[in-house]
Amino acid sequence: MKFEVSSSELLKHLNIAAGAIGSNPVIPVMEDFLFDIVNNKLTITTTNLETTIITTMEVLSEQDGRIAIPAKMLLETLKALPEQPITFTIDDETNGITILSSFGKYKLAGDSPEDFPTPPSDEDTESLTLKAKKVLKGITNTIFATSNDDIRLAMTGVLFQIDFNKINIVATDAHKLVKYTVANLKTDIAASLIIPKKGLMLVKNSLTEDEDVHIGFNKTNVFFTMGKTRIACRLIDAKYPDYNAVIPVDNPNEVLINRKDFLNSLKRTAIYANKSTYQIVLNLAEGSMTVSAQDLDFSNEATEQLSCEFNAEPMTIGFNGKFLLEILSVLESDEVKLLLSTPTRAGLIVPAQEDADEVLVMLLMPVMTTQTY
């Protein structure tokens, strides 16, 4: 088998596919890129058995064929080459590979393509299409809120809950919770999928905002197709907690504040917070918010005052500053609203401005304010 390809174009596709190559695979061939050429179209496949990436590109080929090529050596070679056409020649009997560039010749040993795991089947799938902008926003706004505790398996992933004309994308670690809803879908599907965050990070890194994302799924896998790339993820087989039960409905105390001002204030005051609790205290009064932190063990203390819109009775509420910083860093709106009820109930943080077809809610559990500021 012999084919010619642009070095930079090939490297671009290999960088996408490399995301599914594990560091210590159970099968040595899983450290490879599987190349499959049919009618001048090269299909590149990688897998770690949990996630599979398939991407395609055009090449000039004299014949069809398949070969498994060691990923690390091929990537390093292409990264060291400037843009130019390069030629691959494959010995079908020995799986030996010769790469010819304008600088010289490089030989490496390939592996039998027959040893490469079969990609997951997309039979019996249901599907829907979303704008990449919505998928990107859904992943970005939820993935940070997932749990790292494997005992709570469902919470290590992100819930995609399709409910006919809308989809809820949800993540929680029991301290914080994010629910992102996109409405006006044209689908007759009602289903819930829990998708591993590692797979979603690969999807996020492969997206461009000006395309559509086709999402297909069956009982075991979900398939994201965007442009010439498909990413298949094995679903998490678990029951997701009833997240709606913890989202407070009656929140009479509303704060409107500039997000960047609030974020920057937290960055400064959090330096002085106790490193085990990261407690930040918000004292709310008409037209102002006082942001405070202290660490009594080291006599550290910080206090700042910010302007805001708040017309309810004065109240004091504490939050984990690290979690609050994460939330405000992910949000994009110029202003945010804090929707509060009492100091012992969860607070909601929402963007003050958002598109008509979407709703984003971020929930954060309070911490007890035992210190005096």
C-alpha positions in Angstrom: 0.0 0.0 0.0 1.2 3.5 -0.9 -0.3 6.9 -0.4 0.6 10.6 -0.3 -0.7 13.2 2.2 -0.2 16.7 3.5 2.0 16.5 6.6 0.2 19.4 8.4 -3.3 18.1 7.5 -2.4 14.6 8.7 -1.0 16.0 11.9 -4.2 18.0 12.6 -6.3 14.8 12.3 -3.8 12.8 14.3 -3.9 15.3 17.2 -7.7 14.9 17.3 -7.5 11.1 17.3 -4.7 11.0 19.9 -7.1 11.9 22.6 -8.4 8.3 22.8 -5.0 6.7 23.2 -4.4 5.5 26.8 -1.0 5.6 28.6 -1.0 1.9 29.6 -3.3 0.1 27.2 -4.2 -3.6 27.9 -3.5 -4.4 24.3 -0.2 -3.0 22.8 -1.9 -2.2 19.4 -4.1 0.4 21.3 -1.0 2.6 21.3 -1.4 2.9 17.6 -3.3 4.8 15.0 -5.4 2.5 12.8 -5.1 3.7 9.2 -7.8 2.4 6.8 -7.7 3.7 3.2 -10.7 3.2 0.8 -11.0 5.1 -2.5 -8.5 7.8 -1.5 -10.2 8.4 1.9 -8.1 7.8 5.0 -10.0 6.8 8.1 -8.0 7.1 11.3 -9.2 5.3 14.4 -8.0 5.2 18.0 -9.5 3.7 21.1 -9.0 3.1 24.9 -12.1 0.8 24.9 -14.0 3.5 26.8 -13.7 6.2 24.1 -13.2 5.7 20.4 -12.3 8.5 18.0 -12.7 8.2 14.2 -11.7 11.0 11.8 -11.4 11.0 8.0 -9.4 12.9 5.4 -8.5 12.8 1.7 -5.2 11.3 0.5 -3.8 10.2 -2.9 -3.6 6.5 -2.8 -2.6 3.8 -5.4 -4.6 1.1 -3.6 -6.8 0.4 -0.6 -5.3 -1.1 2.6 -5.0 -1.0 6.4 -2.1 -0.7 8.9 -1.7 0.1 12.6 1.1 2.7 13.1 2.7 3.5 16.5 1.2 6.8 17.6 4.1 8.4 19.5 6.7 7.9 16.9 4.5 9.1 14.1 3.3 12.2 16.0 6.9 13.2 16.9 8.0 12.8 13.3 5.2 14.9 11.9 5.7 17.6 14.5 9.3 17.9 13.4 8.4 18.4 9.8 7.4 21.6 8.1 4.3 21.5 5.8 5.0 19.4 2.8 3.6 16.3 0.9 4.9 13.1 2.4 4.6 9.5 1.1 3.8 6.4 3.1 4.8 3.0 1.7 3.5 -0.1 3.6 4.8 -3.6 3.3 1.6 -5.7 3.6 3.6 -8.8 4.6 5.8 -7.4 7.3 3.8 -4.3 8.3 6.9 -2.3 7.8 6.3 1.4 7.2 8.5 3.8 5.2 7.8 7.6 5.3 9.4 9.7 2.6 9.8 13.5 3.0 11.8 16.2 1.2 14.5 15.7 3.9 14.9 12.0 3.8 13.4 8.6 4.6 12.1 7.2 7.9 11.3 3.6 8.7 9.3 2.1 11.5 7.6 -1.1 12.4 3.8 -1.2 12.2 1.4 -3.7 13.7 -1.3 -5.9 12.2 -4.6 -4.1 11.8 -6.4 -7.4 12.6 -5.3 -7.0 16.2 -7.0 -3.6 16.6 -10.3 -3.6 18.6 -13.5 -3.3 16.7 -15.2 0.1 17.2 -18.5 0.1 19.0 -21.6 -0.5 16.8 -24.0 2.3 16.1 -26.9 0.0 15.4 -30.3 0.6 17.0 -29.5 4.3 17.7 -31.8 7.2 18.3 -30.5 10.6 17.3 -30.8 14.4 17.5 -28.9 17.4 16.2 -27.8 20.4 18.2 -25.8 23.5 17.3 -22.2 23.1 18.3 -22.4 26.4 20.2 -25.0 24.8 22.5 -23.1 21.6 23.0 -19.9 23.5 23.7 -21.7 25.7 26.3 -23.4 22.7 27.9 -20.1 20.8 28.3 -18.1 23.9 29.5 -20.7 24.9 32.1 -21.2 21.4 33.6 -18.0 19.4 33.4 -16.3 21.3 36.2 -19.2 20.3 38.6 -18.8 16.6 38.2 -17.6 14.4 41.1 -14.2 12.6 41.2 -15.6 10.0 43.7 -16.0 6.7 41.9 -18.3 5.5 44.6 -20.8 7.9 43.3 -20.4 6.6 39.7 -23.3 8.5 38.2 -22.0 11.8 39.4 -18.6 11.3 37.8 -20.3 11.9 34.4 -22.6 14.5 32.9 -26.3 13.8 32.5 -27.9 14.4 29.0 -31.6 14.2 29.7 -33.6 14.5 26.5 -37.2 15.4 27.0 -38.9 15.7 23.6 -38.6 19.4 22.8 -35.7 20.2 25.3 -32.5 18.8 26.7 -31.2 19.2 30.2 -27.4 18.9 30.6 -26.7 18.4 34.3 -23.7 17.8 36.6 -23.2 17.7 40.3 -20.7 16.6 43.0 -23.2 17.1 45.9 -21.7 20.5 46.8 -22.5 22.3 43.5 -24.9 21.5 40.8 -25.3 22.9 37.2 -28.4 22.5 35.0 -28.3 23.8 31.5 -31.5 23.6 29.4 -31.8 24.0 25.7 -35.4 24.3 24.4 -37.1 24.3 21.0 -35.7 20.9 19.9 -37.4 19.0 17.2 -37.3 15.4 18.5 -39.7 12.8 19.8 -37.1 11.3 22.1 -37.3 10.9 25.8 -34.1 9.4 27.2 -31.3 9.9 29.8 -27.6 9.4 29.1 -24.8 9.7 31.6 -21.6 10.5 29.6 -18.1 10.2 31.1 -16.4 13.6 31.4 -13.2 12.4 29.7 -15.1 11.7 26.6 -16.9 15.0 26.8 -13.6 16.9 27.1 -12.5 15.2 23.8 -15.8 16.3 22.2 -15.3 19.9 23.5 -11.8 20.0 22.1 -13.0 18.8 18.6 -15.8 21.4 18.3 -16.0 24.5 16.3 -19.0 26.8 17.0 -20.2 27.1 13.4 -21.2 23.5 12.8 -24.0 21.1 13.8 -23.4 18.2 16.1 -25.2 14.9 15.4 -25.7 12.9 18.7 -26.7 9.3 18.3 -27.0 6.8 21.1 -28.1 3.3 22.1 -28.1 1.4 25.3 -24.3 1.2 25.7 -22.7 4.1 23.7 -23.2 7.7 22.6 -21.8 8.9 19.3 -20.9 12.6 18.6 -20.4 13.4 15.0 -19.1 16.8 13.9 -17.6 17.4 10.5 -15.2 14.6 9.6 -14.8 13.4 13.2 -16.9 10.9 15.3 -16.3 10.3 19.0 -18.0 7.3 20.6 -18.2 7.1 24.4 -19.3 4.2 26.5 -22.2 5.3 28.7 -22.0 5.2 32.5 -24.5 2.5 33.7 -25.9 4.0 36.8 -29.0 5.9 38.0 -28.6 9.7 38.2 -29.9 11.4 41.4 -33.1 13.4 41.4 -31.4 16.8 40.9 -34.6 18.8 40.7 -35.4 17.9 44.3 -32.5 20.0 45.6 -33.0 23.1 43.5 -34.9 25.6 45.7 -37.9 27.2 44.0 -38.8 30.1 46.4 -35.8 32.5 46.4 -37.1 35.9 47.4 -33.7 37.5 48.0 -32.2 38.6 44.7 -28.8 40.1 44.2 -27.7 41.6 40.8 -23.9 42.2 40.6 -21.2 42.7 38.0 -19.7 39.3 37.4 -16.1 40.4 36.8 -16.1 42.7 39.8 -17.4 39.9 42.0 -14.9 37.4 40.6 -11.9 39.6 41.1 -13.0 40.5 44.6 -13.2 36.8 45.4 -9.8 36.1 43.9 -8.3 38.6 46.3 -10.2 37.8 49.5 -9.9 34.0 49.0 -6.2 34.3 49.5 -6.9 35.0 53.2 -9.5 32.2 53.7 -8.9 29.2 55.8 -7.2 26.6 53.5 -9.3 23.7 54.8 -12.8 25.4 54.4 -12.1 28.2 51.9 -15.0 29.9 53.6 -16.1 33.2 52.1 -18.8 35.3 53.8 -21.2 37.6 51.9 -22.9 40.3 54.0 -25.8 41.8 52.0 -27.4 45.1 52.6 -29.3 47.5 50.5 -27.1 48.4 47.5 -24.0 46.7 48.8 -22.2 43.4 49.3 -19.3 42.9 51.7 -17.0 40.0 50.8 -15.0 38.7 53.7 -12.6 35.9 54.5 -10.4 35.1 57.5 -8.0 32.4 58.8 -7.9 32.6 62.6 -5.0 30.2 62.8 -2.7 32.7 61.1 -4.5 35.9 61.9 -5.3 36.5 58.2 -8.3 38.6 57.2 -9.6 40.4 54.2 -12.8 42.5 53.6 -14.0 44.2 50.4 -17.2 46.1 49.6 -18.9 45.9 46.2 -21.9 47.8 44.8 -24.9 45.6 43.8 -28.6 45.7 43.5 -30.2 44.2 46.6 -33.5 45.4 48.1 -34.4 42.7 50.6 -33.7 42.5 54.4 -29.9 42.4 55.3 -28.6 38.8 55.4 -25.3 36.9 55.8 -24.5 33.7 53.9 -21.3 31.7 53.6 -20.0 29.7 50.6 -16.9 27.7 49.7 -14.8 30.3 47.9 -13.1 27.8 45.7 -16.5 26.6 44.4 -17.8 30.1 44.0 -14.8 31.1 42.0 -15.2 28.1 39.7 -18.8 29.1 39.0 -18.1 32.7 38.3 -15.1 31.8 36.1 -17.3 29.6 33.8 -20.2 32.0 33.5 -19.8 34.5 30.6 -22.5 37.2 31.2 -21.6 40.7 32.3 -23.9 40.5 35.3 -25.0 37.6 37.4 -27.9 37.1 39.8 -27.7 35.4 43.2 -31.1 34.0 44.2 -31.2 33.3 47.9 -33.8 32.2 50.5 -32.1 31.7 53.9 -28.4 31.3 55.0 -28.9 27.5 55.4 -30.4 26.8 52.0 -28.6 26.4 48.7 -28.1 29.6 46.7 -28.6 29.9 42.9 -26.3 31.8 40.6 -27.7 32.5 37.1 -26.6 34.8 34.2 -28.5 38.1 34.1 -28.7 37.8 30.3 -29.1 34.6 28.3 -30.6 33.5 25.0 -34.3 33.0 24.8 -34.0 29.2 24.1 -31.8 28.4 27.0 -31.8 28.5 30.8 -28.6 28.1 32.9 -28.8 27.5 36.7 -25.8 27.0 39.0 -26.5 25.8 42.6 -24.1 26.1 45.5 -24.6 24.7 49.0 -23.8 27.2 51.8 -21.3 26.7 54.6 -22.0 27.6 58.2 -20.8 31.1 59.1 -19.4 30.5 62.6 -16.8 33.3 62.5 -17.4 37.0 63.2 -16.4 39.6 60.6 
